[in-house]
Amino acid sequence: MQAVEVAKQIEVKIQLLEKGRGMLLPLALERANKLAEYDKTLAIIILKLRNGQEMTFEGQPVKELPVTLTEKVAKGICWQEKLASETADTEYVLAVKKLQTVESELQGYQSIFRHLSEM
């Protein structure tokens, strides 16, 4: 590898980090919103079930559940919100991991550049 090639790769990695840094806040906000939506929906469904409101889930009537099953059934009813929450969380965590990988690559190129500069 030549020093010019390594310097170009360093610049590419720096630009990737700058771009990725800008993506973290929107992903973090989406993550927080989806988690809050899930918690809110779960609470509403639990309250409705506790108050005896009849609901249907996958075509099955749900009414007067034992207390021990209320939360489990409520979680099943709001599975879509849970999926959205988990997806947003995964996207955020994946973005952070990608940035860490780019940072490691940058450090590797910086080490190579230092080594080439010393020669």
Biopython code that builds the backbone (N, CA, C, O; Angstrom):
import numpy as np
from Bio.PDB.StructureBuilder import StructureBuilder

atoms = [
    (1, "MET", "N", (0.836, -1.189, 0.000)),
    (1, "MET", "CA", (0.000, 0.000, 0.000)),
    (1, "MET", "C", (0.874, 1.244, 0.000)),
    (1, "MET", "O", (1.924, 1.297, 0.641)),
    (2, "GLN", "N", (0.414, 2.225, -0.727)),
    (2, "GLN", "CA", (1.126, 3.490, -0.760)),
    (2, "GLN", "C", (0.460, 4.457, 0.194)),
    (2, "GLN", "O", (-0.722, 4.325, 0.513)),
    (3, "ALA", "N", (1.228, 5.426, 0.641)),
    (3, "ALA", "CA", (0.733, 6.407, 1.603)),
    (3, "ALA", "C", (-0.455, 7.180, 1.053)),
    (3, "ALA", "O", (-1.372, 7.512, 1.804)),
    (4, "VAL", "N", (-0.460, 7.473, -0.241)),
    (4, "VAL", "CA", (-1.566, 8.220, -0.847)),
    (4, "VAL", "C", (-2.859, 7.408, -0.780)),
    (4, "VAL", "O", (-3.916, 7.957, -0.468)),
    (5, "GLU", "N", (-2.786, 6.111, -1.068)),
    (5, "GLU", "CA", (-3.962, 5.246, -1.000)),
    (5, "GLU", "C", (-4.498, 5.168, 0.421)),
    (5, "GLU", "O", (-5.708, 5.223, 0.640)),
    (6, "VAL", "N", (-3.605, 5.043, 1.373)),
    (6, "VAL", "CA", (-4.001, 4.955, 2.779)),
    (6, "VAL", "C", (-4.637, 6.266, 3.224)),
    (6, "VAL", "O", (-5.640, 6.259, 3.938)),
    (7, "ALA", "N", (-4.065, 7.379, 2.810)),
    (7, "ALA", "CA", (-4.626, 8.687, 3.165)),
    (7, "ALA", "C", (-6.038, 8.845, 2.607)),
    (7, "ALA", "O", (-6.914, 9.399, 3.270)),
    (8, "LYS", "N", (-6.257, 8.354, 1.383)),
    (8, "LYS", "CA", (-7.595, 8.411, 0.792)),
    (8, "LYS", "C", (-8.578, 7.574, 1.613)),
    (8, "LYS", "O", (-9.704, 8.006, 1.862)),
    (9, "GLN", "N", (-8.158, 6.387, 2.032)),
    (9, "GLN", "CA", (-9.022, 5.522, 2.842)),
    (9, "GLN", "C", (-9.334, 6.162, 4.201)),
    (9, "GLN", "O", (-10.444, 6.036, 4.718)),
    (10, "ILE", "N", (-8.350, 6.840, 4.758)),
    (10, "ILE", "CA", (-8.579, 7.545, 6.028)),
    (10, "ILE", "C", (-9.662, 8.600, 5.832)),
    (10, "ILE", "O", (-10.564, 8.725, 6.660)),
    (11, "GLU", "N", (-9.579, 9.351, 4.751)),
    (11, "GLU", "CA", (-10.578, 10.385, 4.460)),
    (11, "GLU", "C", (-11.962, 9.773, 4.260)),
    (11, "GLU", "O", (-12.957, 10.317, 4.739)),
    (12, "VAL", "N", (-12.030, 8.644, 3.554)),
    (12, "VAL", "CA", (-13.310, 7.958, 3.344)),
    (12, "VAL", "C", (-13.918, 7.544, 4.683)),
    (12, "VAL", "O", (-15.116, 7.720, 4.906)),
    (13, "LYS", "N", (-13.102, 7.002, 5.560)),
    (13, "LYS", "CA", (-13.603, 6.538, 6.867)),
    (13, "LYS", "C", (-14.063, 7.718, 7.723)),
    (13, "LYS", "O", (-15.059, 7.616, 8.439)),
    (14, "ILE", "N", (-13.348, 8.821, 7.651)),
    (14, "ILE", "CA", (-13.750, 10.022, 8.401)),
    (14, "ILE", "C", (-15.109, 10.512, 7.899)),
    (14, "ILE", "O", (-15.966, 10.883, 8.701)),
    (15, "GLN", "N", (-15.309, 10.516, 6.592)),
    (15, "GLN", "CA", (-16.590, 10.942, 6.029)),
    (15, "GLN", "C", (-17.719, 9.999, 6.435)),
    (15, "GLN", "O", (-18.831, 10.444, 6.718)),
    (16, "LEU", "N", (-17.436, 8.705, 6.464)),
    (16, "LEU", "CA", (-18.446, 7.741, 6.913)),
    (16, "LEU", "C", (-18.839, 7.978, 8.370)),
    (16, "LEU", "O", (-20.013, 7.900, 8.732)),
    (17, "LEU", "N", (-17.839, 8.268, 9.194)),
    (17, "LEU", "CA", (-18.127, 8.551, 10.608)),
    (17, "LEU", "C", (-18.970, 9.806, 10.758)),
    (17, "LEU", "O", (-19.899, 9.841, 11.565)),
    (18, "GLU", "N", (-18.651, 10.835, 9.987)),
    (18, "GLU", "CA", (-19.429, 12.072, 10.059)),
    (18, "GLU", "C", (-20.871, 11.835, 9.621)),
    (18, "GLU", "O", (-21.803, 12.328, 10.256)),
    (19, "LYS", "N", (-21.054, 11.087, 8.546)),
    (19, "LYS", "CA", (-22.394, 10.772, 8.063)),
    (19, "LYS", "C", (-23.155, 9.929, 9.090)),
    (19, "LYS", "O", (-24.320, 10.197, 9.383)),
    (20, "GLY", "N", (-22.498, 8.928, 9.623)),
    (20, "GLY", "CA", (-23.123, 8.045, 10.607)),
    (20, "GLY", "C", (-23.495, 8.751, 11.888)),
    (20, "GLY", "O", (-24.524, 8.454, 12.495)),
    (21, "ARG", "N", (-22.667, 9.677, 12.295)),
    (21, "ARG", "CA", (-22.943, 10.449, 13.516)),
    (21, "ARG", "C", (-24.259, 11.206, 13.369)),
    (21, "ARG", "O", (-25.031, 11.318, 14.322)),
    (22, "GLY", "N", (-24.507, 11.725, 12.166)),
    (22, "GLY", "CA", (-25.746, 12.453, 11.918)),
    (22, "GLY", "C", (-26.976, 11.561, 11.922)),
    (22, "GLY", "O", (-28.091, 12.042, 12.120)),
    (23, "MET", "N", (-26.783, 10.279, 11.706)),
    (23, "MET", "CA", (-27.905, 9.344, 11.665)),
    (23, "MET", "C", (-28.322, 8.852, 13.049)),
    (23, "MET", "O", (-29.434, 8.351, 13.215)),
    (24, "LEU", "N", (-27.460, 8.986, 14.027)),
    (24, "LEU", "CA", (-27.747, 8.403, 15.341)),
    (24, "LEU", "C", (-28.922, 9.062, 16.063)),
    (24, "LEU", "O", (-29.758, 8.361, 16.632)),
    (25, "LEU", "N", (-29.002, 10.384, 16.050)),
    (25, "LEU", "CA", (-30.083, 11.053, 16.778)),
    (25, "LEU", "C", (-31.455, 10.666, 16.235)),
    (25, "LEU", "O", (-32.324, 10.302, 17.027)),
    (26, "PRO", "N", (-31.693, 10.727, 14.920)),
    (26, "PRO", "CA", (-33.009, 10.296, 14.436)),
    (26, "PRO", "C", (-33.331, 8.842, 14.787)),
    (26, "PRO", "O", (-34.471, 8.518, 15.119)),
    (27, "LEU", "N", (-32.330, 7.974, 14.712)),
    (27, "LEU", "CA", (-32.565, 6.572, 15.066)),
    (27, "LEU", "C", (-32.869, 6.424, 16.556)),
    (27, "LEU", "O", (-33.728, 5.633, 16.946)),
    (28, "ALA", "N", (-32.163, 7.185, 17.380)),
    (28, "ALA", "CA", (-32.405, 7.132, 18.830)),
    (28, "ALA", "C", (-33.807, 7.638, 19.167)),
    (28, "ALA", "O", (-34.488, 7.065, 20.017)),
    (29, "LEU", "N", (-34.238, 8.708, 18.501)),
    (29, "LEU", "CA", (-35.578, 9.240, 18.743)),
    (29, "LEU", "C", (-36.651, 8.257, 18.275)),
    (29, "LEU", "O", (-37.663, 8.073, 18.951)),
    (30, "GLU", "N", (-36.434, 7.634, 17.135)),
    (30, "GLU", "CA", (-37.377, 6.627, 16.635)),
    (30, "GLU", "C", (-37.462, 5.453, 17.608)),
    (30, "GLU", "O", (-38.543, 4.934, 17.888)),
    (31, "ARG", "N", (-36.321, 5.057, 18.105)),
    (31, "ARG", "CA", (-36.253, 3.960, 19.080)),
    (31, "ARG", "C", (-37.063, 4.302, 20.322)),
    (31, "ARG", "O", (-37.860, 3.490, 20.793)),
    (32, "ALA", "N", (-36.861, 5.496, 20.847)),
    (32, "ALA", "CA", (-37.574, 5.925, 22.051)),
    (32, "ALA", "C", (-39.072, 6.023, 21.801)),
    (32, "ALA", "O", (-39.871, 5.601, 22.637)),
    (33, "ASN", "N", (-39.459, 6.581, 20.650)),
    (33, "ASN", "CA", (-40.883, 6.718, 20.333)),
    (33, "ASN", "C", (-41.567, 5.366, 20.192)),
    (33, "ASN", "O", (-42.677, 5.178, 20.690)),
    (34, "LYS", "N", (-40.921, 4.432, 19.525)),
    (34, "LYS", "CA", (-41.531, 3.109, 19.339)),
    (34, "LYS", "C", (-41.670, 2.364, 20.660)),
    (34, "LYS", "O", (-42.665, 1.675, 20.886)),
    (35, "LEU", "N", (-40.673, 2.500, 21.532)),
    (35, "LEU", "CA", (-40.765, 1.869, 22.843)),
    (35, "LEU", "C", (-41.902, 2.492, 23.655)),
    (35, "LEU", "O", (-42.662, 1.780, 24.312)),
    (36, "ALA", "N", (-42.016, 3.809, 23.607)),
    (36, "ALA", "CA", (-43.086, 4.496, 24.330)),
    (36, "ALA", "C", (-44.459, 4.105, 23.786)),
    (36, "ALA", "O", (-45.400, 3.909, 24.555)),
    (37, "GLU", "N", (-44.575, 3.993, 22.460)),
    (37, "GLU", "CA", (-45.846, 3.573, 21.854)),
    (37, "GLU", "C", (-46.232, 2.176, 22.318)),
    (37, "GLU", "O", (-47.396, 1.916, 22.622)),
    (38, "TYR", "N", (-45.258, 1.282, 22.371)),
    (38, "TYR", "CA", (-45.533, -0.078, 22.826)),
    (38, "TYR", "C", (-45.996, -0.075, 24.281)),
    (38, "TYR", "O", (-46.995, -0.709, 24.619)),
    (39, "ASP", "N", (-45.274, 0.633, 25.134)),
    (39, "ASP", "CA", (-45.640, 0.688, 26.554)),
    (39, "ASP", "C", (-47.042, 1.270, 26.740)),
    (39, "ASP", "O", (-47.823, 0.776, 27.553)),
    (40, "LYS", "N", (-47.352, 2.320, 25.982)),
    (40, "LYS", "CA", (-48.666, 2.952, 26.085)),
    (40, "LYS", "C", (-49.760, 1.995, 25.630)),
    (40, "LYS", "O", (-50.772, 1.837, 26.312)),
    (41, "THR", "N", (-49.562, 1.356, 24.480)),
    (41, "THR", "CA", (-50.560, 0.423, 23.957)),
    (41, "THR", "C", (-50.764, -0.756, 24.906)),
    (41, "THR", "O", (-51.893, -1.187, 25.142)),
    (42, "LEU", "N", (-49.670, -1.268, 25.441)),
    (42, "LEU", "CA", (-49.762, -2.380, 26.387)),
    (42, "LEU", "C", (-50.558, -1.975, 27.624)),
    (42, "LEU", "O", (-51.410, -2.730, 28.091)),
    (43, "ALA", "N", (-50.283, -0.796, 28.149)),
    (43, "ALA", "CA", (-51.005, -0.323, 29.338)),
    (43, "ALA", "C", (-52.493, -0.167, 29.052)),
    (43, "ALA", "O", (-53.324, -0.552, 29.875)),
    (44, "ILE", "N", (-52.835, 0.386, 27.907)),
    (44, "ILE", "CA", (-54.246, 0.581, 27.553)),
    (44, "ILE", "C", (-54.955, -0.764, 27.434)),
    (44, "ILE", "O", (-56.072, -0.926, 27.926)),
    (45, "ILE", "N", (-54.315, -1.717, 26.790)),
    (45, "ILE", "CA", (-54.942, -3.029, 26.618)),
    (45, "ILE", "C", (-55.115, -3.726, 27.960)),
    (45, "ILE", "O", (-56.153, -4.339, 28.209)),
    (46, "ILE", "N", (-54.108, -3.640, 28.828)),
    (46, "ILE", "CA", (-54.224, -4.241, 30.162)),
    (46, "ILE", "C", (-55.382, -3.609, 30.924)),
    (46, "ILE", "O", (-56.166, -4.314, 31.559)),
    (47, "LEU", "N", (-55.494, -2.282, 30.864)),
    (47, "LEU", "CA", (-56.601, -1.600, 31.547)),
    (47, "LEU", "C", (-57.953, -2.042, 30.993)),
    (47, "LEU", "O", (-58.893, -2.280, 31.752)),
    (48, "LYS", "N", (-58.047, -2.148, 29.690)),
    (48, "LYS", "CA", (-59.312, -2.584, 29.085)),
    (48, "LYS", "C", (-59.669, -3.999, 29.525)),
    (48, "LYS", "O", (-60.821, -4.280, 29.854)),
    (49, "LEU", "N", (-58.681, -4.887, 29.531)),
    (49, "LEU", "CA", (-58.936, -6.267, 29.945)),
    (49, "LEU", "C", (-59.304, -6.333, 31.422)),
    (49, "LEU", "O", (-60.202, -7.082, 31.806)),
    (50, "ARG", "N", (-58.614, -5.551, 32.253)),
    (50, "ARG", "CA", (-58.915, -5.548, 33.696)),
    (50, "ARG", "C", (-60.306, -4.989, 33.979)),
    (50, "ARG", "O", (-60.974, -5.397, 34.929)),
    (51, "ASN", "N", (-60.732, -4.040, 33.127)),
    (51, "ASN", "CA", (-62.042, -3.435, 33.332)),
    (51, "ASN", "C", (-63.170, -4.248, 32.690)),
    (51, "ASN", "O", (-64.324, -3.820, 32.670)),
    (52, "GLY", "N", (-62.821, -5.418, 32.171)),
    (52, "GLY", "CA", (-63.839, -6.326, 31.644)),
    (52, "GLY", "C", (-64.288, -6.033, 30.231)),
    (52, "GLY", "O", (-65.278, -6.604, 29.774)),
    (53, "GLN", "N", (-63.594, -5.162, 29.527)),
    (53, "GLN", "CA", (-63.988, -4.879, 28.148)),
    (53, "GLN", "C", (-63.670, -6.079, 27.264)),
    (53, "GLN", "O", (-62.552, -6.595, 27.262)),
    (54, "GLU", "N", (-64.673, -6.507, 26.518)),
    (54, "GLU", "CA", (-64.457, -7.648, 25.637)),
    (54, "GLU", "C", (-63.667, -7.203, 24.416)),
    (54, "GLU", "O", (-63.927, -6.147, 23.839)),
    (55, "MET", "N", (-62.700, -8.025, 24.034)),
    (55, "MET", "CA", (-61.869, -7.760, 22.874)),
    (55, "MET", "C", (-61.793, -9.041, 22.059)),
    (55, "MET", "O", (-62.187, -10.111, 22.523)),
    (56, "THR", "N", (-61.287, -8.921, 20.851)),
    (56, "THR", "CA", (-61.009, -10.111, 20.059)),
    (56, "THR", "C", (-59.543, -10.071, 19.651)),
    (56, "THR", "O", (-58.973, -9.011, 19.392)),
    (57, "PHE", "N", (-58.959, -11.250, 19.603)),
    (57, "PHE", "CA", (-57.571, -11.383, 19.183)),
    (57, "PHE", "C", (-57.483, -12.583, 18.256)),
    (57, "PHE", "O", (-57.783, -13.713, 18.642)),
    (58, "GLU", "N", (-57.065, -12.313, 17.025)),
    (58, "GLU", "CA", (-56.972, -13.364, 16.010)),
    (58, "GLU", "C", (-58.294, -14.122, 15.890)),
    (58, "GLU", "O", (-58.318, -15.344, 15.741)),
    (59, "GLY", "N", (-59.392, -13.365, 15.958)),
    (59, "GLY", "CA", (-60.715, -13.957, 15.808)),
    (59, "GLY", "C", (-61.267, -14.614, 17.057)),
    (59, "GLY", "O", (-62.379, -15.143, 17.035)),
    (60, "GLN", "N", (-60.517, -14.590, 18.140)),
    (60, "GLN", "CA", (-60.947, -15.228, 19.394)),
    (60, "GLN", "C", (-61.421, -14.157, 20.378)),
    (60, "GLN", "O", (-60.744, -13.146, 20.566)),
    (61, "PRO", "N", (-62.566, -14.373, 20.996)),
    (61, "PRO", "CA", (-63.029, -13.407, 21.999)),
    (61, "PRO", "C", (-62.158, -13.492, 23.263)),
    (61, "PRO", "O", (-61.758, -14.573, 23.697)),
    (62, "VAL", "N", (-61.886, -12.330, 23.825)),
    (62, "VAL", "CA", (-61.081, -12.264, 25.047)),
    (62, "VAL", "C", (-61.874, -11.452, 26.060)),
    (62, "VAL", "O", (-62.171, -10.278, 25.839)),
    (63, "LYS", "N", (-62.213, -12.091, 27.172)),
    (63, "LYS", "CA", (-62.966, -11.413, 28.221)),
    (63, "LYS", "C", (-62.762, -12.144, 29.535)),
    (63, "LYS", "O", (-62.652, -13.370, 29.564)),
    (64, "GLU", "N", (-62.714, -11.394, 30.608)),
    (64, "GLU", "CA", (-62.625, -11.941, 31.957)),
    (64, "GLU", "C", (-61.493, -12.957, 32.093)),
    (64, "GLU", "O", (-61.712, -14.115, 32.448)),
    (65, "LEU", "N", (-60.296, -12.499, 31.806)),
    (65, "LEU", "CA", (-59.114, -13.349, 31.948)),
    (65, "LEU", "C", (-58.674, -13.425, 33.402)),
    (65, "LEU", "O", (-58.911, -12.493, 34.169)),
    (66, "PRO", "N", (-58.039, -14.520, 33.786)),
    (66, "PRO", "CA", (-57.400, -14.544, 35.102)),
    (66, "PRO", "C", (-56.278, -13.505, 35.130)),
    (66, "PRO", "O", (-55.655, -13.228, 34.105)),
    (67, "VAL", "N", (-56.030, -12.945, 36.284)),
    (67, "VAL", "CA", (-55.015, -11.903, 36.431)),
    (67, "VAL", "C", (-53.660, -12.385, 35.929)),
    (67, "VAL", "O", (-52.896, -11.607, 35.358)),
    (68, "THR", "N", (-53.363, -13.642, 36.136)),
    (68, "THR", "CA", (-52.055, -14.165, 35.735)),
    (68, "THR", "C", (-51.873, -14.193, 34.218)),
    (68, "THR", "O", (-50.741, -14.209, 33.734)),
    (69, "LEU", "N", (-52.959, -14.199, 33.471)),
    (69, "LEU", "CA", (-52.860, -14.238, 32.012)),
    (69, "LEU", "C", (-53.038, -12.873, 31.348)),
    (69, "LEU", "O", (-52.737, -12.721, 30.164)),
    (70, "THR", "N", (-53.512, -11.901, 32.077)),
    (70, "THR", "CA", (-53.838, -10.600, 31.492)),
    (70, "THR", "C", (-52.651, -9.986, 30.762)),
    (70, "THR", "O", (-52.789, -9.577, 29.609)),
    (71, "GLU", "N", (-51.497, -9.914, 31.398)),
    (71, "GLU", "CA", (-50.344, -9.282, 30.766)),
    (71, "GLU", "C", (-49.862, -10.079, 29.550)),
    (71, "GLU", "O", (-49.496, -9.496, 28.529)),
    (72, "LYS", "N", (-49.863, -11.386, 29.658)),
    (72, "LYS", "CA", (-49.415, -12.214, 28.528)),
    (72, "LYS", "C", (-50.316, -12.030, 27.315)),
    (72, "LYS", "O", (-49.829, -11.892, 26.193)),
    (73, "VAL", "N", (-51.604, -12.027, 27.531)),
    (73, "VAL", "CA", (-52.550, -11.848, 26.432)),
    (73, "VAL", "C", (-52.440, -10.425, 25.882)),
    (73, "VAL", "O", (-52.492, -10.227, 24.668)),
    (74, "ALA", "N", (-52.291, -9.451, 26.753)),
    (74, "ALA", "CA", (-52.148, -8.061, 26.307)),
    (74, "ALA", "C", (-50.903, -7.899, 25.434)),
    (74, "ALA", "O", (-50.935, -7.188, 24.430)),
    (75, "LYS", "N", (-49.816, -8.554, 25.813)),
    (75, "LYS", "CA", (-48.601, -8.503, 24.992)),
    (75, "LYS", "C", (-48.844, -9.123, 23.627)),
    (75, "LYS", "O", (-48.352, -8.622, 22.616)),
    (76, "GLY", "N", (-49.591, -10.196, 23.597)),
    (76, "GLY", "CA", (-49.915, -10.823, 22.319)),
    (76, "GLY", "C", (-50.773, -9.924, 21.449)),
    (76, "GLY", "O", (-50.590, -9.872, 20.233)),
    (77, "ILE", "N", (-51.696, -9.226, 22.060)),
    (77, "ILE", "CA", (-52.588, -8.343, 21.306)),
    (77, "ILE", "C", (-51.815, -7.181, 20.676)),
    (77, "ILE", "O", (-52.119, -6.767, 19.557)),
    (78, "CYS", "N", (-50.828, -6.660, 21.383)),
    (78, "CYS", "CA", (-50.074, -5.520, 20.826)),
    (78, "CYS", "C", (-48.711, -5.965, 20.274)),
    (78, "CYS", "O", (-47.706, -5.275, 20.444)),
    (79, "TRP", "N", (-48.697, -7.110, 19.621)),
    (79, "TRP", "CA", (-47.463, -7.660, 19.061)),
    (79, "TRP", "C", (-46.867, -6.760, 17.986)),
    (79, "TRP", "O", (-45.646, -6.712, 17.838)),
    (80, "GLN", "N", (-47.694, -6.053, 17.241)),
    (80, "GLN", "CA", (-47.165, -5.204, 16.174)),
    (80, "GLN", "C", (-46.355, -4.032, 16.739)),
    (80, "GLN", "O", (-45.320, -3.659, 16.187)),
    (81, "GLU", "N", (-46.834, -3.468, 17.827)),
    (81, "GLU", "CA", (-46.103, -2.381, 18.472)),
    (81, "GLU", "C", (-44.787, -2.891, 19.053)),
    (81, "GLU", "O", (-43.772, -2.196, 19.013)),
    (82, "LYS", "N", (-44.810, -4.100, 19.587)),
    (82, "LYS", "CA", (-43.591, -4.707, 20.118)),
    (82, "LYS", "C", (-42.584, -4.950, 18.995)),
    (82, "LYS", "O", (-41.391, -4.689, 19.151)),
    (83, "LEU", "N", (-43.074, -5.448, 17.871)),
    (83, "LEU", "CA", (-42.205, -5.678, 16.724)),
    (83, "LEU", "C", (-41.576, -4.365, 16.245)),
    (83, "LEU", "O", (-40.380, -4.314, 15.960)),
    (84, "ALA", "N", (-42.373, -3.321, 16.160)),
    (84, "ALA", "CA", (-41.855, -2.013, 15.739)),
    (84, "ALA", "C", (-40.813, -1.501, 16.732)),
    (84, "ALA", "O", (-39.804, -0.917, 16.336)),
    (85, "SER", "N", (-41.059, -1.720, 18.007)),
    (85, "SER", "CA", (-40.122, -1.304, 19.048)),
    (85, "SER", "C", (-38.802, -2.064, 18.936)),
    (85, "SER", "O", (-37.727, -1.467, 18.996)),
    (86, "GLU", "N", (-38.891, -3.364, 18.776)),
    (86, "GLU", "CA", (-37.688, -4.195, 18.653)),
    (86, "GLU", "C", (-36.911, -3.854, 17.374)),
    (86, "GLU", "O", (-35.680, -3.834, 17.374)),
    (87, "THR", "N", (-37.635, -3.590, 16.302)),
    (87, "THR", "CA", (-36.986, -3.233, 15.041)),
    (87, "THR", "C", (-36.237, -1.914, 15.177)),
    (87, "THR", "O", (-35.093, -1.803, 14.736)),
    (88, "ALA", "N", (-36.867, -0.920, 15.778)),
    (88, "ALA", "CA", (-36.214, 0.382, 15.972)),
    (88, "ALA", "C", (-34.990, 0.237, 16.871)),
    (88, "ALA", "O", (-33.960, 0.865, 16.625)),
    (89, "ASP", "N", (-35.098, -0.576, 17.897)),
    (89, "ASP", "CA", (-33.965, -0.805, 18.798)),
    (89, "ASP", "C", (-32.813, -1.472, 18.048)),
    (89, "ASP", "O", (-31.654, -1.086, 18.197)),
    (90, "THR", "N", (-33.148, -2.469, 17.247)),
    (90, "THR", "CA", (-32.127, -3.189, 16.487)),
    (90, "THR", "C", (-31.437, -2.267, 15.483)),
    (90, "THR", "O", (-30.219, -2.329, 15.317)),
    (91, "GLU", "N", (-32.210, -1.417, 14.817)),
    (91, "GLU", "CA", (-31.625, -0.485, 13.851)),
    (91, "GLU", "C", (-30.656, 0.477, 14.531)),
    (91, "GLU", "O", (-29.599, 0.789, 13.981)),
    (92, "TYR", "N", (-31.012, 0.945, 15.718)),
    (92, "TYR", "CA", (-30.136, 1.865, 16.453)),
    (92, "TYR", "C", (-28.845, 1.154, 16.871)),
    (92, "TYR", "O", (-27.747, 1.670, 16.661)),
    (93, "VAL", "N", (-28.984, -0.013, 17.454)),
    (93, "VAL", "CA", (-27.819, -0.768, 17.913)),
    (93, "VAL", "C", (-26.916, -1.130, 16.729)),
    (93, "VAL", "O", (-25.691, -1.053, 16.828)),
    (94, "LEU", "N", (-27.523, -1.521, 15.625)),
    (94, "LEU", "CA", (-26.751, -1.852, 14.432)),
    (94, "LEU", "C", (-25.992, -0.634, 13.902)),
    (94, "LEU", "O", (-24.841, -0.761, 13.486)),
    (95, "ALA", "N", (-26.616, 0.533, 13.912)),
    (95, "ALA", "CA", (-25.942, 1.752, 13.462)),
    (95, "ALA", "C", (-24.729, 2.063, 14.337)),
    (95, "ALA", "O", (-23.674, 2.445, 13.830)),
    (96, "VAL", "N", (-24.882, 1.899, 15.646)),
    (96, "VAL", "CA", (-23.759, 2.140, 16.569)),
    (96, "VAL", "C", (-22.632, 1.146, 16.284)),
    (96, "VAL", "O", (-21.462, 1.526, 16.249)),
    (97, "LYS", "N", (-22.981, -0.113, 16.082)),
    (97, "LYS", "CA", (-21.961, -1.134, 15.789)),
    (97, "LYS", "C", (-21.247, -0.830, 14.477)),
    (97, "LYS", "O", (-20.030, -0.991, 14.381)),
    (98, "LYS", "N", (-21.995, -0.392, 13.468)),
    (98, "LYS", "CA", (-21.379, -0.043, 12.192)),
    (98, "LYS", "C", (-20.384, 1.110, 12.366)),
    (98, "LYS", "O", (-19.294, 1.092, 11.794)),
    (99, "LEU", "N", (-20.770, 2.100, 13.152)),
    (99, "LEU", "CA", (-19.862, 3.228, 13.397)),
    (99, "LEU", "C", (-18.608, 2.764, 14.138)),
    (99, "LEU", "O", (-17.507, 3.241, 13.862)),
    (100, "GLN", "N", (-18.776, 1.846, 15.064)),
    (100, "GLN", "CA", (-17.612, 1.320, 15.778)),
    (100, "GLN", "C", (-16.689, 0.562, 14.827)),
    (100, "GLN", "O", (-15.467, 0.623, 14.956)),
    (101, "THR", "N", (-17.281, -0.150, 13.876)),
    (101, "THR", "CA", (-16.478, -0.869, 12.889)),
    (101, "THR", "C", (-15.702, 0.098, 12.009)),
    (101, "THR", "O", (-14.519, -0.113, 11.744)),
    (102, "VAL", "N", (-16.365, 1.160, 11.553)),
    (102, "VAL", "CA", (-15.686, 2.160, 10.729)),
    (102, "VAL", "C", (-14.571, 2.827, 11.526)),
    (102, "VAL", "O", (-13.499, 3.104, 10.989)),
    (103, "GLU", "N", (-14.826, 3.082, 12.801)),
    (103, "GLU", "CA", (-13.807, 3.682, 13.660)),
    (103, "GLU", "C", (-12.589, 2.760, 13.783)),
    (103, "GLU", "O", (-11.449, 3.225, 13.753)),
    (104, "SER", "N", (-12.832, 1.469, 13.921)),
    (104, "SER", "CA", (-11.726, 0.507, 13.995)),
    (104, "SER", "C", (-10.948, 0.473, 12.686)),
    (104, "SER", "O", (-9.719, 0.409, 12.688)),
    (105, "GLU", "N", (-11.661, 0.514, 11.581)),
    (105, "GLU", "CA", (-10.995, 0.538, 10.281)),
    (105, "GLU", "C", (-10.136, 1.798, 10.143)),
    (105, "GLU", "O", (-9.007, 1.743, 9.653)),
    (106, "LEU", "N", (-10.686, 2.928, 10.580)),
    (106, "LEU", "CA", (-9.943, 4.186, 10.534)),
    (106, "LEU", "C", (-8.659, 4.087, 11.349)),
    (106, "LEU", "O", (-7.596, 4.517, 10.901)),
    (107, "GLN", "N", (-8.762, 3.527, 12.533)),
    (107, "GLN", "CA", (-7.578, 3.377, 13.381)),
    (107, "GLN", "C", (-6.543, 2.472, 12.722)),
    (107, "GLN", "O", (-5.340, 2.707, 12.840)),
    (108, "GLY", "N", (-7.013, 1.436, 12.027)),
    (108, "GLY", "CA", (-6.100, 0.548, 11.308)),
    (108, "GLY", "C", (-5.369, 1.289, 10.199)),
    (108, "GLY", "O", (-4.154, 1.160, 10.050)),
    (109, "TYR", "N", (-6.112, 2.059, 9.426)),
    (109, "TYR", "CA", (-5.483, 2.833, 8.355)),
    (109, "TYR", "C", (-4.518, 3.882, 8.913)),
    (109, "TYR", "O", (-3.465, 4.138, 8.330)),
    (110, "GLN", "N", (-4.887, 4.485, 10.044)),
    (110, "GLN", "CA", (-3.985, 5.468, 10.655)),
    (110, "GLN", "C", (-2.684, 4.806, 11.098)),
    (110, "GLN", "O", (-1.611, 5.398, 10.973)),
    (111, "SER", "N", (-2.774, 3.586, 11.613)),
    (111, "SER", "CA", (-1.561, 2.840, 12.004)),
    (111, "SER", "C", (-0.706, 2.530, 10.788)),
    (111, "SER", "O", (0.515, 2.684, 10.824)),
    (112, "ILE", "N", (-1.344, 2.095, 9.715)),
    (112, "ILE", "CA", (-0.596, 1.805, 8.477)),
    (112, "ILE", "C", (0.059, 3.078, 7.961)),
    (112, "ILE", "O", (1.215, 3.058, 7.537)),
    (113, "PHE", "N", (-0.673, 4.175, 7.997)),
    (113, "PHE", "CA", (-0.137, 5.456, 7.511)),
    (113, "PHE", "C", (1.093, 5.866, 8.325)),
    (113, "PHE", "O", (2.097, 6.298, 7.757)),
    (114, "ARG", "N", (1.017, 5.731, 9.648)),
    (114, "ARG", "CA", (2.152, 6.068, 10.507)),
    (114, "ARG", "C", (3.362, 5.185, 10.155)),
    (114, "ARG", "O", (4.497, 5.658, 10.086)),
    (115, "HIS", "N", (3.093, 3.919, 9.939)),
    (115, "HIS", "CA", (4.167, 2.977, 9.610)),
    (115, "HIS", "C", (4.796, 3.364, 8.251)),
    (115, "HIS", "O", (6.019, 3.363, 8.107)),
    (116, "LEU", "N", (3.968, 3.685, 7.284)),
    (116, "LEU", "CA", (4.491, 4.071, 5.970)),
    (116, "LEU", "C", (5.255, 5.393, 6.029)),
    (116, "LEU", "O", (6.249, 5.582, 5.328)),
    (117, "SER", "N", (4.781, 6.291, 6.868)),
    (117, "SER", "CA", (5.437, 7.596, 7.006)),
    (117, "SER", "C", (6.822, 7.468, 7.637)),
    (117, "SER", "O", (7.731, 8.239, 7.329)),
    (118, "GLU", "N", (6.968, 6.495, 8.514)),
    (118, "GLU", "CA", (8.262, 6.293, 9.205)),
    (118, "GLU", "C", (9.297, 5.667, 8.306)),
    (118, "GLU", "O", (10.493, 5.758, 8.584)),
    (119, "MET", "N", (8.861, 5.027, 7.223)),
    (119, "MET", "CA", (9.810, 4.328, 6.338)),
    (119, "MET", "C", (10.555, 5.273, 5.453)),
    (119, "MET", "O", (11.388, 4.843, 4.654)),
]
sb = StructureBuilder()
sb.init_structure("model")
sb.init_model(0)
sb.init_chain("A")
sb.init_seg("    ")
for serial, (resi, resn, name, xyz) in enumerate(atoms, 1):
    if name == "N":
        sb.init_residue(resn, " ", resi, " ")
    sb.init_atom(name, np.array(xyz, "f"), 0.0, 1.0, " ", f" {name:<3s}", serial, name[0])
structure = sb.get_structure()
